[in-house]
Amino acid sequence: MTLPESTRLERWLATILGWGTALSASLLALGLLMELAGIERGVAVGLTGAGLVILMATPLVRVAASVGEYLLARDWLFASLTGIVLATLVASLLVAFR
């Protein structure tokens, strides 16, 4: 992977992490405020749950984007290593939800 490609990957991953964190924090804050104000408890719980799911999914999306970028760059070593990390994350998520 050349320098411009790695810079592009870093920017792409930073964007994913930034948006995931901001969206998650917004949903969590809104859900908490609604809960404290006593407004629509079901909606507040749903927003809080969605915020937590997005918070947990953000690293998973980041690793999946890395795998895709390494495959496009034909960097087979990093693609396979990152694929192993992705498979481990997905397996642990499946076990946790089981």
Buried (B, 14 or more C-beta within 10 A) or exposed (E): BEEEBEEBBEEBBEEBBEEBEEBBEEBBEBBBEBBEEEEEEEEBEBBBEBBBEBBBBBBBBBBBBBBBBBBEBEBEEBBEBBBEEBEEBEEEEEEEEE
